[in-house]
């Protein structure tokens, strides 16, 4: 059975999501960026839905805390 992931934050751009992913990974939290862009063939599709940053359920609370610390 595949492991499920939790969305910890949504972004309007892939750049913002990748920066947040890098921050989480530098804090020891594995993360992934999910986007709908037709497998790279239709980048404009990502304008229709948010770019999602996901982590394992066990890391969700810590990930949110790390990201919130950078908001201030």
CHARMM-style PDB file with segment names, atoms N, HN, CA, C and O in Angstrom:
ATOM      1  N   UNK     1       0.846  -1.187   0.000  1.00  0.00      PROA
ATOM      2  CA  UNK     1       0.000   0.000   0.000  1.00  0.00      PROA
ATOM      3  C   UNK     1       0.887   1.245   0.000  1.00  0.00      PROA
ATOM      4  O   UNK     1       1.851   1.322   0.762  1.00  0.00      PROA
ATOM      5  N   UNK     2       0.572   2.195  -0.833  1.00  0.00      PROA
ATOM      6  HN  UNK     2      -0.211   2.133  -1.452  1.00  0.00      PROA
ATOM      7  CA  UNK     2       1.355   3.423  -0.928  1.00  0.00      PROA
ATOM      8  C   UNK     2       1.123   4.306   0.299  1.00  0.00      PROA
ATOM      9  O   UNK     2       0.027   4.358   0.855  1.00  0.00      PROA
ATOM     10  N   UNK     3       2.179   4.987   0.694  1.00  0.00      PROA
ATOM     11  HN  UNK     3       3.070   4.945   0.242  1.00  0.00      PROA
ATOM     12  CA  UNK     3       2.080   5.890   1.837  1.00  0.00      PROA
ATOM     13  C   UNK     3       1.282   7.126   1.433  1.00  0.00      PROA
ATOM     14  O   UNK     3       1.450   7.648   0.331  1.00  0.00      PROA
ATOM     15  N   UNK     4       0.425   7.583   2.318  1.00  0.00      PROA
ATOM     16  HN  UNK     4       0.288   7.159   3.213  1.00  0.00      PROA
ATOM     17  CA  UNK     4      -0.355   8.779   2.049  1.00  0.00      PROA
ATOM     18  C   UNK     4       0.419   9.992   2.527  1.00  0.00      PROA
ATOM     19  O   UNK     4       1.247   9.901   3.432  1.00  0.00      PROA
ATOM     20  N   UNK     5       0.140  11.126   1.908  1.00  0.00      PROA
ATOM     21  HN  UNK     5      -0.534  11.200   1.172  1.00  0.00      PROA
ATOM     22  CA  UNK     5       0.809  12.372   2.261  1.00  0.00      PROA
ATOM     23  C   UNK     5      -0.210  13.408   2.682  1.00  0.00      PROA
ATOM     24  O   UNK     5      -1.395  13.306   2.363  1.00  0.00      PROA
ATOM     25  N   UNK     6       0.269  14.405   3.403  1.00  0.00      PROA
ATOM     26  HN  UNK     6       1.232  14.487   3.662  1.00  0.00      PROA
ATOM     27  CA  UNK     6      -0.582  15.471   3.910  1.00  0.00      PROA
ATOM     28  C   UNK     6      -0.140  16.773   3.269  1.00  0.00      PROA
ATOM     29  O   UNK     6       1.053  17.070   3.209  1.00  0.00      PROA
ATOM     30  N   UNK     7      -1.105  17.552   2.790  1.00  0.00      PROA
ATOM     31  HN  UNK     7      -2.074  17.310   2.839  1.00  0.00      PROA
ATOM     32  CA  UNK     7      -0.794  18.872   2.251  1.00  0.00      PROA
ATOM     33  C   UNK     7      -0.568  19.810   3.425  1.00  0.00      PROA
ATOM     34  O   UNK     7      -1.452  19.983   4.263  1.00  0.00      PROA
ATOM     35  N   UNK     8       0.623  20.422   3.490  1.00  0.00      PROA
ATOM     36  HN  UNK     8       1.342  20.282   2.808  1.00  0.00      PROA
ATOM     37  CA  UNK     8       0.914  21.336   4.590  1.00  0.00      PROA
ATOM     38  C   UNK     8       0.764  22.798   4.171  1.00  0.00      PROA
ATOM     39  O   UNK     8       0.594  23.677   5.016  1.00  0.00      PROA
ATOM     40  N   UNK     9       0.827  23.048   2.874  1.00  0.00      PROA
ATOM     41  HN  UNK     9       0.965  22.333   2.188  1.00  0.00      PROA
ATOM     42  CA  UNK     9       0.633  24.422   2.407  1.00  0.00      PROA
ATOM     43  C   UNK     9       0.379  24.412   0.902  1.00  0.00      PROA
ATOM     44  O   UNK     9       0.838  23.525   0.183  1.00  0.00      PROA
ATOM     45  N   UNK    10      -0.364  25.418   0.445  1.00  0.00      PROA
ATOM     46  HN  UNK    10      -0.738  26.139   1.029  1.00  0.00      PROA
ATOM     47  CA  UNK    10      -0.625  25.604  -0.984  1.00  0.00      PROA
ATOM     48  C   UNK    10       0.015  26.917  -1.422  1.00  0.00      PROA
ATOM     49  O   UNK    10       0.050  27.886  -0.664  1.00  0.00      PROA
ATOM     50  N   UNK    11       0.516  26.934  -2.645  1.00  0.00      PROA
ATOM     51  HN  UNK    11       0.487  26.146  -3.261  1.00  0.00      PROA
ATOM     52  CA  UNK    11       1.208  28.107  -3.181  1.00  0.00      PROA
ATOM     53  C   UNK    11       0.654  28.455  -4.554  1.00  0.00      PROA
ATOM     54  O   UNK    11       0.067  27.611  -5.231  1.00  0.00      PROA
ATOM     55  N   UNK    12       0.844  29.701  -4.955  1.00  0.00      PROA
ATOM     56  HN  UNK    12       1.321  30.387  -4.405  1.00  0.00      PROA
ATOM     57  CA  UNK    12       0.404  30.112  -6.285  1.00  0.00      PROA
ATOM     58  C   UNK    12       1.479  29.877  -7.334  1.00  0.00      PROA
ATOM     59  O   UNK    12       1.171  29.794  -8.523  1.00  0.00      PROA
ATOM     60  N   UNK    13       2.741  29.767  -6.911  1.00  0.00      PROA
ATOM     61  HN  UNK    13       2.990  29.835  -5.945  1.00  0.00      PROA
ATOM     62  CA  UNK    13       3.809  29.513  -7.874  1.00  0.00      PROA
ATOM     63  C   UNK    13       4.663  28.331  -7.444  1.00  0.00      PROA
ATOM     64  O   UNK    13       4.780  28.023  -6.257  1.00  0.00      PROA
ATOM     65  N   UNK    14       5.255  27.680  -8.430  1.00  0.00      PROA
ATOM     66  HN  UNK    14       5.160  27.930  -9.394  1.00  0.00      PROA
ATOM     67  CA  UNK    14       6.136  26.551  -8.156  1.00  0.00      PROA
ATOM     68  C   UNK    14       7.411  27.006  -7.443  1.00  0.00      PROA
ATOM     69  O   UNK    14       7.962  26.272  -6.622  1.00  0.00      PROA
ATOM     70  N   UNK    15       7.872  28.204  -7.755  1.00  0.00      PROA
ATOM     71  HN  UNK    15       7.424  28.800  -8.421  1.00  0.00      PROA
ATOM     72  CA  UNK    15       9.093  28.727  -7.120  1.00  0.00      PROA
ATOM     73  C   UNK    15       8.904  28.842  -5.611  1.00  0.00      PROA
ATOM     74  O   UNK    15       9.778  28.435  -4.846  1.00  0.00      PROA
ATOM     75  N   UNK    16       7.778  29.389  -5.179  1.00  0.00      PROA
ATOM     76  HN  UNK    16       7.068  29.720  -5.800  1.00  0.00      PROA
ATOM     77  CA  UNK    16       7.500  29.507  -3.739  1.00  0.00      PROA
ATOM     78  C   UNK    16       7.452  28.127  -3.080  1.00  0.00      PROA
ATOM     79  O   UNK    16       7.996  27.929  -1.994  1.00  0.00      PROA
ATOM     80  N   UNK    17       6.797  27.180  -3.749  1.00  0.00      PROA
ATOM     81  HN  UNK    17       6.355  27.341  -4.631  1.00  0.00      PROA
ATOM     82  CA  UNK    17       6.670  25.831  -3.200  1.00  0.00      PROA
ATOM     83  C   UNK    17       8.033  25.148  -3.098  1.00  0.00      PROA
ATOM     84  O   UNK    17       8.315  24.476  -2.106  1.00  0.00      PROA
ATOM     85  N   UNK    18       8.873  25.314  -4.106  1.00  0.00      PROA
ATOM     86  HN  UNK    18       8.644  25.860  -4.912  1.00  0.00      PROA
ATOM     87  CA  UNK    18      10.200  24.691  -4.085  1.00  0.00      PROA
ATOM     88  C   UNK    18      11.084  25.308  -2.991  1.00  0.00      PROA
ATOM     89  O   UNK    18      11.876  24.606  -2.362  1.00  0.00      PROA
ATOM     90  N   UNK    19      10.946  26.604  -2.771  1.00  0.00      PROA
ATOM     91  HN  UNK    19      10.303  27.174  -3.281  1.00  0.00      PROA
ATOM     92  CA  UNK    19      11.691  27.249  -1.691  1.00  0.00      PROA
ATOM     93  C   UNK    19      11.260  26.683  -0.341  1.00  0.00      PROA
ATOM     94  O   UNK    19      12.102  26.383   0.506  1.00  0.00      PROA
ATOM     95  N   UNK    20       9.956  26.538  -0.140  1.00  0.00      PROA
ATOM     96  HN  UNK    20       9.272  26.782  -0.827  1.00  0.00      PROA
ATOM     97  CA  UNK    20       9.452  25.972   1.118  1.00  0.00      PROA
ATOM     98  C   UNK    20       9.908  24.518   1.270  1.00  0.00      PROA
ATOM     99  O   UNK    20      10.253  24.092   2.372  1.00  0.00      PROA
ATOM    100  N   UNK    21       9.911  23.759   0.177  1.00  0.00      PROA
ATOM    101  HN  UNK    21       9.630  24.105  -0.718  1.00  0.00      PROA
ATOM    102  CA  UNK    21      10.391  22.374   0.230  1.00  0.00      PROA
ATOM    103  C   UNK    21      11.852  22.332   0.667  1.00  0.00      PROA
ATOM    104  O   UNK    21      12.241  21.500   1.487  1.00  0.00      PROA
ATOM    105  N   UNK    22      12.656  23.235   0.114  1.00  0.00      PROA
ATOM    106  HN  UNK    22      12.340  23.911  -0.552  1.00  0.00      PROA
ATOM    107  CA  UNK    22      14.075  23.281   0.483  1.00  0.00      PROA
ATOM    108  C   UNK    22      14.250  23.616   1.958  1.00  0.00      PROA
ATOM    109  O   UNK    22      15.127  23.064   2.622  1.00  0.00      PROA
ATOM    110  N   UNK    23      13.424  24.516   2.469  1.00  0.00      PROA
ATOM    111  HN  UNK    23      12.711  24.965   1.930  1.00  0.00      PROA
ATOM    112  CA  UNK    23      13.493  24.876   3.894  1.00  0.00      PROA
ATOM    113  C   UNK    23      13.156  23.663   4.751  1.00  0.00      PROA
ATOM    114  O   UNK    23      13.841  23.388   5.737  1.00  0.00      PROA
ATOM    115  N   UNK    24      12.107  22.937   4.382  1.00  0.00      PROA
ATOM    116  HN  UNK    24      11.551  23.160   3.582  1.00  0.00      PROA
ATOM    117  CA  UNK    24      11.743  21.748   5.152  1.00  0.00      PROA
ATOM    118  C   UNK    24      12.847  20.707   5.097  1.00  0.00      PROA
ATOM    119  O   UNK    24      13.208  20.131   6.123  1.00  0.00      PROA
ATOM    120  N   UNK    25      13.385  20.461   3.916  1.00  0.00      PROA
ATOM    121  HN  UNK    25      13.093  20.929   3.082  1.00  0.00      PROA
ATOM    122  CA  UNK    25      14.419  19.437   3.792  1.00  0.00      PROA
ATOM    123  C   UNK    25      15.696  19.828   4.524  1.00  0.00      PROA
ATOM    124  O   UNK    25      16.420  18.956   5.005  1.00  0.00      PROA
ATOM    125  N   UNK    26      15.986  21.123   4.616  1.00  0.00      PROA
ATOM    126  HN  UNK    26      15.398  21.832   4.226  1.00  0.00      PROA
ATOM    127  CA  UNK    26      17.157  21.552   5.385  1.00  0.00      PROA
ATOM    128  C   UNK    26      16.933  21.359   6.881  1.00  0.00      PROA
ATOM    129  O   UNK    26      17.881  21.378   7.667  1.00  0.00      PROA
ATOM    130  N   UNK    27      15.672  21.172   7.266  1.00  0.00      PROA
ATOM    131  HN  UNK    27      14.903  21.156   6.628  1.00  0.00      PROA
ATOM    132  CA  UNK    27      15.327  20.884   8.654  1.00  0.00      PROA
ATOM    133  C   UNK    27      15.045  19.402   8.874  1.00  0.00      PROA
ATOM    134  O   UNK    27      14.479  19.019   9.898  1.00  0.00      PROA
ATOM    135  N   UNK    28      15.437  18.577   7.918  1.00  0.00      PROA
ATOM    136  HN  UNK    28      15.897  18.888   7.086  1.00  0.00      PROA
ATOM    137  CA  UNK    28      15.310  17.131   8.069  1.00  0.00      PROA
ATOM    138  C   UNK    28      13.931  16.564   7.789  1.00  0.00      PROA
ATOM    139  O   UNK    28      13.630  15.445   8.204  1.00  0.00      PROA
ATOM    140  N   UNK    29      13.085  17.318   7.091  1.00  0.00      PROA
ATOM    141  HN  UNK    29      13.330  18.227   6.754  1.00  0.00      PROA
ATOM    142  CA  UNK    29      11.729  16.855   6.786  1.00  0.00      PROA
ATOM    143  C   UNK    29      11.631  16.617   5.279  1.00  0.00      PROA
ATOM    144  O   UNK    29      11.758  17.550   4.485  1.00  0.00      PROA
ATOM    145  N   UNK    30      11.406  15.368   4.895  1.00  0.00      PROA
ATOM    146  HN  UNK    30      11.303  14.610   5.539  1.00  0.00      PROA
ATOM    147  CA  UNK    30      11.236  15.051   3.476  1.00  0.00      PROA
ATOM    148  C   UNK    30       9.921  15.633   2.984  1.00  0.00      PROA
ATOM    149  O   UNK    30       8.886  15.476   3.631  1.00  0.00      PROA
ATOM    150  N   UNK    31       9.962  16.305   1.841  1.00  0.00      PROA
ATOM    151  HN  UNK    31      10.803  16.433   1.316  1.00  0.00      PROA
ATOM    152  CA  UNK    31       8.772  16.955   1.295  1.00  0.00      PROA
ATOM    153  C   UNK    31       8.774  16.830  -0.219  1.00  0.00      PROA
ATOM    154  O   UNK    31       9.809  16.581  -0.837  1.00  0.00      PROA
ATOM    155  N   UNK    32       7.598  17.006  -0.804  1.00  0.00      PROA
ATOM    156  HN  UNK    32       6.757  17.208  -0.302  1.00  0.00      PROA
ATOM    157  CA  UNK    32       7.466  16.959  -2.257  1.00  0.00      PROA
ATOM    158  C   UNK    32       6.518  18.058  -2.704  1.00  0.00      PROA
ATOM    159  O   UNK    32       5.616  18.463  -1.971  1.00  0.00      PROA
ATOM    160  N   UNK    33       6.739  18.531  -3.918  1.00  0.00      PROA
ATOM    161  HN  UNK    33       7.472  18.202  -4.515  1.00  0.00      PROA
ATOM    162  CA  UNK    33       5.884  19.550  -4.523  1.00  0.00      PROA
ATOM    163  C   UNK    33       5.026  18.859  -5.574  1.00  0.00      PROA
ATOM    164  O   UNK    33       5.542  18.164  -6.450  1.00  0.00      PROA
ATOM    165  N   UNK    34       3.720  19.052  -5.483  1.00  0.00      PROA
ATOM    166  HN  UNK    34       3.301  19.617  -4.771  1.00  0.00      PROA
ATOM    167  CA  UNK    34       2.781  18.482  -6.449  1.00  0.00      PROA
ATOM    168  C   UNK    34       2.124  19.612  -7.225  1.00  0.00      PROA
ATOM    169  O   UNK    34       1.660  20.595  -6.647  1.00  0.00      PROA
ATOM    170  N   UNK    35       2.091  19.457  -8.546  1.00  0.00      PROA
ATOM    171  HN  UNK    35       2.467  18.658  -9.015  1.00  0.00      PROA
ATOM    172  CA  UNK    35       1.459  20.472  -9.384  1.00  0.00      PROA
ATOM    173  C   UNK    35       0.768  19.788 -10.557  1.00  0.00      PROA
ATOM    174  O   UNK    35       1.178  18.712 -10.993  1.00  0.00      PROA
ATOM    175  N   UNK    36      -0.272  20.418 -11.056  1.00  0.00      PROA
ATOM    176  HN  UNK    36      -0.604  21.292 -10.702  1.00  0.00      PROA
ATOM    177  CA  UNK    36      -0.979  19.899 -12.216  1.00  0.00      PROA
ATOM    178  C   UNK    36      -0.534  20.705 -13.428  1.00  0.00      PROA
ATOM    179  O   UNK    36      -0.957  21.844 -13.625  1.00  0.00      PROA
ATOM    180  N   UNK    37       0.334  20.091 -14.241  1.00  0.00      PROA
ATOM    181  HN  UNK    37       0.679  19.166 -14.081  1.00  0.00      PROA
ATOM    182  CA  UNK    37       0.802  20.792 -15.443  1.00  0.00      PROA
ATOM    183  C   UNK    37       0.858  19.859 -16.656  1.00  0.00      PROA
ATOM    184  O   UNK    37       1.635  20.069 -17.588  1.00  0.00      PROA
ATOM    185  N   UNK    38       0.029  18.844 -16.617  1.00  0.00      PROA
ATOM    186  HN  UNK    38      -0.602  18.674 -15.860  1.00  0.00      PROA
ATOM    187  CA  UNK    38      -0.017  17.919 -17.742  1.00  0.00      PROA
ATOM    188  C   UNK    38       1.304  17.215 -17.982  1.00  0.00      PROA
ATOM    189  O   UNK    38       1.687  16.980 -19.128  1.00  0.00      PROA
ATOM    190  N   UNK    39       1.997  16.879 -16.913  1.00  0.00      PROA
ATOM    191  HN  UNK    39       1.686  17.070 -15.983  1.00  0.00      PROA
ATOM    192  CA  UNK    39       3.286  16.218 -17.051  1.00  0.00      PROA
ATOM    193  C   UNK    39       4.342  17.105 -17.673  1.00  0.00      PROA
ATOM    194  O   UNK    39       5.284  16.614 -18.295  1.00  0.00      PROA
ATOM    195  N   UNK    40       4.191  18.405 -17.511  1.00  0.00      PROA
ATOM    196  HN  UNK    40       3.425  18.804 -17.006  1.00  0.00      PROA
ATOM    197  CA  UNK    40       5.138  19.361 -18.072  1.00  0.00      PROA
ATOM    198  C   UNK    40       4.774  19.815 -19.474  1.00  0.00      PROA
ATOM    199  O   UNK    40       5.389  20.734 -20.014  1.00  0.00      PROA
ATOM    200  N   UNK    41       3.777  19.173 -20.061  1.00  0.00      PROA
ATOM    201  HN  UNK    41       3.277  18.426 -19.623  1.00  0.00      PROA
ATOM    202  CA  UNK    41       3.382  19.511 -21.430  1.00  0.00      PROA
ATOM    203  C   UNK    41       2.492  20.749 -21.490  1.00  0.00      PROA
ATOM    204  O   UNK    41       2.457  21.443 -22.506  1.00  0.00      PROA
ATOM    205  N   UNK    42       1.775  21.024 -20.405  1.00  0.00      PROA
ATOM    206  HN  UNK    42       1.804  20.460 -19.580  1.00  0.00      PROA
ATOM    207  CA  UNK    42       0.852  22.160 -20.372  1.00  0.00      PROA
ATOM    208  C   UNK    42       1.079  22.984 -19.108  1.00  0.00      PROA
ATOM    209  O   UNK    42       0.262  22.937 -18.188  1.00  0.00      PROA
ATOM    210  N   UNK    43       2.169  23.733 -19.050  1.00  0.00      PROA
ATOM    211  HN  UNK    43       2.833  23.772 -19.797  1.00  0.00      PROA
ATOM    212  CA  UNK    43       2.477  24.492 -17.829  1.00  0.00      PROA
ATOM    213  C   UNK    43       1.370  25.452 -17.407  1.00  0.00      PROA
ATOM    214  O   UNK    43       1.237  25.744 -16.219  1.00  0.00      PROA
ATOM    215  N   UNK    44       0.581  25.942 -18.341  1.00  0.00      PROA
ATOM    216  HN  UNK    44       0.689  25.704 -19.306  1.00  0.00      PROA
ATOM    217  CA  UNK    44      -0.494  26.875 -17.996  1.00  0.00      PROA
ATOM    218  C   UNK    44      -1.572  26.222 -17.144  1.00  0.00      PROA
ATOM    219  O   UNK    44      -2.333  26.922 -16.476  1.00  0.00      PROA
ATOM    220  N   UNK    45      -1.654  24.899 -17.154  1.00  0.00      PROA
ATOM    221  HN  UNK    45      -1.036  24.330 -17.697  1.00  0.00      PROA
ATOM    222  CA  UNK    45      -2.637  24.203 -16.308  1.00  0.00      PROA
ATOM    223  C   UNK    45      -2.411  24.501 -14.838  1.00  0.00      PROA
ATOM    224  O   UNK    45      -3.362  24.496 -14.057  1.00  0.00      PROA
ATOM    225  N   UNK    46      -1.170  24.760 -14.445  1.00  0.00      PROA
ATOM    226  HN  UNK    46      -0.398  24.764 -15.079  1.00  0.00      PROA
ATOM    227  CA  UNK    46      -0.880  25.013 -13.036  1.00  0.00      PROA
ATOM    228  C   UNK    46      -1.526  26.304 -12.553  1.00  0.00      PROA
ATOM    229  O   UNK    46      -1.666  26.514 -11.349  1.00  0.00      PROA
ATOM    230  N   UNK    47      -1.919  27.170 -13.484  1.00  0.00      PROA
ATOM    231  HN  UNK    47      -1.805  26.999 -14.463  1.00  0.00      PROA
ATOM    232  CA  UNK    47      -2.612  28.403 -13.096  1.00  0.00      PROA
ATOM    233  C   UNK    47      -4.020  28.127 -12.598  1.00  0.00      PROA
ATOM    234  O   UNK    47      -4.616  28.957 -11.911  1.00  0.00      PROA
ATOM    235  N   UNK    48      -4.550  26.962 -12.944  1.00  0.00      PROA
ATOM    236  HN  UNK    48      -4.066  26.287 -13.501  1.00  0.00      PROA
ATOM    237  CA  UNK    48      -5.916  26.618 -12.565  1.00  0.00      PROA
ATOM    238  C   UNK    48      -6.017  25.998 -11.173  1.00  0.00      PROA
ATOM    239  O   UNK    48      -7.094  25.982 -10.577  1.00  0.00      PROA
ATOM    240  N   UNK    49      -4.917  25.496 -10.661  1.00  0.00      PROA
ATOM    241  HN  UNK    49      -4.042  25.508 -11.145  1.00  0.00      PROA
ATOM    242  CA  UNK    49      -4.945  24.885  -9.330  1.00  0.00      PROA
ATOM    243  C   UNK    49      -3.660  25.229  -8.585  1.00  0.00      PROA
ATOM    244  O   UNK    49      -2.629  25.523  -9.188  1.00  0.00      PROA
ATOM    245  N   UNK    50      -3.749  25.184  -7.281  1.00  0.00      PROA
ATOM    246  HN  UNK    50      -4.587  24.944  -6.791  1.00  0.00      PROA
ATOM    247  CA  UNK    50      -2.612  25.557  -6.442  1.00  0.00      PROA
ATOM    248  C   UNK    50      -1.507  24.508  -6.524  1.00  0.00      PROA
ATOM    249  O   UNK    50      -1.767  23.331  -6.772  1.00  0.00      PROA
ATOM    250  N   UNK    51      -0.288  24.950  -6.317  1.00  0.00      PROA
ATOM    251  HN  UNK    51      -0.077  25.907  -6.116  1.00  0.00      PROA
ATOM    252  CA  UNK    51       0.853  24.057  -6.184  1.00  0.00      PROA
ATOM    253  C   UNK    51       0.866  23.609  -4.723  1.00  0.00      PROA
ATOM    254  O   UNK    51       0.797  24.435  -3.813  1.00  0.00      PROA
ATOM    255  N   UNK    52       0.955  22.292  -4.506  1.00  0.00      PROA
ATOM    256  HN  UNK    52       1.011  21.621  -5.246  1.00  0.00      PROA
ATOM    257  CA  UNK    52       0.826  21.756  -3.153  1.00  0.00      PROA
ATOM    258  C   UNK    52       2.156  21.242  -2.627  1.00  0.00      PROA
ATOM    259  O   UNK    52       2.922  20.604  -3.351  1.00  0.00      PROA
ATOM    260  N   UNK    53       2.417  21.526  -1.367  1.00  0.00      PROA
ATOM    261  HN  UNK    53       1.796  22.044  -0.779  1.00  0.00      PROA
ATOM    262  CA  UNK    53       3.596  21.019  -0.672  1.00  0.00      PROA
ATOM    263  C   UNK    53       3.119  19.938   0.284  1.00  0.00      PROA
ATOM    264  O   UNK    53       2.280  20.194   1.148  1.00  0.00      PROA
ATOM    265  N   UNK    54       3.656  18.719   0.130  1.00  0.00      PROA
ATOM    266  HN  UNK    54       4.337  18.511  -0.572  1.00  0.00      PROA
ATOM    267  CA  UNK    54       3.187  17.593   0.936  1.00  0.00      PROA
ATOM    268  C   UNK    54       4.328  16.957   1.711  1.00  0.00      PROA
ATOM    269  O   UNK    54       5.487  16.992   1.300  1.00  0.00      PROA
ATOM    270  N   UNK    55       3.961  16.372   2.850  1.00  0.00      PROA
ATOM    271  HN  UNK    55       3.019  16.343   3.184  1.00  0.00      PROA
ATOM    272  CA  UNK    55       4.900  15.635   3.699  1.00  0.00      PROA
ATOM    273  C   UNK    55       4.194  14.397   4.228  1.00  0.00      PROA
ATOM    274  O   UNK    55       2.981  14.248   4.080  1.00  0.00      PROA
ATOM    275  N   UNK    56       4.969  13.511   4.848  1.00  0.00      PROA
ATOM    276  HN  UNK    56       5.954  13.633   4.969  1.00  0.00      PROA
ATOM    277  CA  UNK    56       4.381  12.341   5.507  1.00  0.00      PROA
ATOM    278  C   UNK    56       3.527  12.812   6.686  1.00  0.00      PROA
ATOM    279  O   UNK    56       3.845  13.822   7.312  1.00  0.00      PROA
ATOM    280  N   UNK    57       2.451  12.093   6.991  1.00  0.00      PROA
ATOM    281  HN  UNK    57       2.193  11.272   6.482  1.00  0.00      PROA
ATOM    282  CA  UNK    57       1.579  12.496   8.092  1.00  0.00      PROA
ATOM    283  C   UNK    57       2.314  12.731   9.414  1.00  0.00      PROA
ATOM    284  O   UNK    57       1.962  13.645  10.161  1.00  0.00      PROA
ATOM    285  N   UNK    58       3.317  11.926   9.705  1.00  0.00      PROA
ATOM    286  HN  UNK    58       3.603  11.184   9.098  1.00  0.00      PROA
ATOM    287  CA  UNK    58       4.056  12.059  10.963  1.00  0.00      PROA
ATOM    288  C   UNK    58       4.839  13.370  11.032  1.00  0.00      PROA
ATOM    289  O   UNK    58       5.163  13.837  12.124  1.00  0.00      PROA
ATOM    290  N   UNK    59       5.147  13.967   9.881  1.00  0.00      PROA
ATOM    291  HN  UNK    59       4.884  13.587   8.994  1.00  0.00      PROA
ATOM    292  CA  UNK    59       5.932  15.203   9.837  1.00  0.00      PROA
ATOM    293  C   UNK    59       5.091  16.462   9.659  1.00  0.00      PROA
ATOM    294  O   UNK    59       5.629  17.569   9.678  1.00  0.00      PROA
ATOM    295  N   UNK    60       3.785  16.310   9.488  1.00  0.00      PROA
ATOM    296  HN  UNK    60       3.348  15.411   9.472  1.00  0.00      PROA
ATOM    297  CA  UNK    60       2.930  17.439   9.133  1.00  0.00      PROA
ATOM    298  C   UNK    60       2.973  18.578  10.163  1.00  0.00      PROA
ATOM    299  O   UNK    60       3.152  19.738   9.792  1.00  0.00      PROA
ATOM    300  N   UNK    61       2.815  18.259  11.418  1.00  0.00      PROA
ATOM    301  HN  UNK    61       2.670  17.317  11.719  1.00  0.00      PROA
ATOM    302  CA  UNK    61       2.780  19.311  12.446  1.00  0.00      PROA
ATOM    303  C   UNK    61       4.116  20.056  12.511  1.00  0.00      PROA
ATOM    304  O   UNK    61       4.142  21.285  12.568  1.00  0.00      PROA
ATOM    305  N   UNK    62       5.201  19.326  12.502  1.00  0.00      PROA
ATOM    306  HN  UNK    62       5.180  18.327  12.456  1.00  0.00      PROA
ATOM    307  CA  UNK    62       6.528  19.952  12.549  1.00  0.00      PROA
ATOM    308  C   UNK    62       6.757  20.795  11.303  1.00  0.00      PROA
ATOM    309  O   UNK    62       7.316  21.889  11.390  1.00  0.00      PROA
ATOM    310  N   UNK    63       6.335  20.305  10.155  1.00  0.00      PROA
ATOM    311  HN  UNK    63       5.881  19.417  10.085  1.00  0.00      PROA
ATOM    312  CA  UNK    63       6.503  21.048   8.902  1.00  0.00      PROA
ATOM    313  C   UNK    63       5.750  22.372   8.954  1.00  0.00      PROA
ATOM    314  O   UNK    63       6.274  23.407   8.541  1.00  0.00      PROA
ATOM    315  N   UNK    64       4.544  22.336   9.454  1.00  0.00      PROA
ATOM    316  HN  UNK    64       4.119  21.495   9.789  1.00  0.00      PROA
ATOM    317  CA  UNK    64       3.766  23.580   9.573  1.00  0.00      PROA
ATOM    318  C   UNK    64       4.434  24.566  10.523  1.00  0.00      PROA
ATOM    319  O   UNK    64       4.441  25.770  10.270  1.00  0.00      PROA
ATOM    320  N   UNK    65       4.991  24.061  11.605  1.00  0.00      PROA
ATOM    321  HN  UNK    65       4.986  23.082  11.811  1.00  0.00      PROA
ATOM    322  CA  UNK    65       5.697  24.933  12.558  1.00  0.00      PROA
ATOM    323  C   UNK    65       6.918  25.567  11.917  1.00  0.00      PROA
ATOM    324  O   UNK    65       7.159  26.761  12.099  1.00  0.00      PROA
ATOM    325  N   UNK    66       7.696  24.788  11.167  1.00  0.00      PROA
ATOM    326  HN  UNK    66       7.500  23.819  11.020  1.00  0.00      PROA
ATOM    327  CA  UNK    66       8.894  25.300  10.506  1.00  0.00      PROA
ATOM    328  C   UNK    66       8.504  26.380   9.505  1.00  0.00      PROA
ATOM    329  O   UNK    66       9.129  27.440   9.455  1.00  0.00      PROA
ATOM    330  N   UNK    67       7.467  26.113   8.704  1.00  0.00      PROA
ATOM    331  HN  UNK    67       6.959  25.252   8.744  1.00  0.00      PROA
ATOM    332  CA  UNK    67       7.043  27.092   7.696  1.00  0.00      PROA
ATOM    333  C   UNK    67       6.464  28.343   8.335  1.00  0.00      PROA
ATOM    334  O   UNK    67       6.673  29.445   7.829  1.00  0.00      PROA
ATOM    335  N   UNK    68       5.739  28.193   9.438  1.00  0.00      PROA
ATOM    336  HN  UNK    68       5.569  27.297   9.849  1.00  0.00      PROA
ATOM    337  CA  UNK    68       5.166  29.338  10.135  1.00  0.00      PROA
ATOM    338  C   UNK    68       6.246  30.210  10.754  1.00  0.00      PROA
ATOM    339  O   UNK    68       6.084  31.428  10.832  1.00  0.00      PROA
ATOM    340  N   UNK    69       7.341  29.612  11.194  1.00  0.00      PROA
ATOM    341  HN  UNK    69       7.473  28.622  11.130  1.00  0.00      PROA
ATOM    342  CA  UNK    69       8.439  30.362  11.798  1.00  0.00      PROA
ATOM    343  C   UNK    69       9.045  31.325  10.774  1.00  0.00      PROA
ATOM    344  O   UNK    69       9.536  32.391  11.144  1.00  0.00      PROA
ATOM    345  N   UNK    70       9.014  30.963   9.518  1.00  0.00      PROA
ATOM    346  HN  UNK    70       8.615  30.097   9.217  1.00  0.00      PROA
ATOM    347  CA  UNK    70       9.558  31.817   8.465  1.00  0.00      PROA
ATOM    348  C   UNK    70       8.604  32.887   7.998  1.00  0.00      PROA
ATOM    349  O   UNK    70       8.998  33.772   7.239  1.00  0.00      PROA
ATOM    350  N   UNK    71       7.349  32.831   8.432  1.00  0.00      PROA
ATOM    351  HN  UNK    71       7.029  32.112   9.048  1.00  0.00      PROA
ATOM    352  CA  UNK    71       6.344  33.816   8.003  1.00  0.00      PROA
ATOM    353  C   UNK    71       6.456  35.135   8.735  1.00  0.00      PROA
ATOM    354  O   UNK    71       5.991  36.161   8.241  1.00  0.00      PROA
ATOM    355  N   UNK    72       7.061  35.120   9.897  1.00  0.00      PROA
ATOM    356  HN  UNK    72       7.438  34.286  10.298  1.00  0.00      PROA
ATOM    357  CA  UNK    72       7.084  36.302  10.748  1.00  0.00      PROA
ATOM    358  C   UNK    72       8.094  37.261  10.413  1.00  0.00      PROA
ATOM    359  OT1 UNK    72       8.203  38.297  11.068  1.00  0.00      PROA
TER     360      UNK     72
END
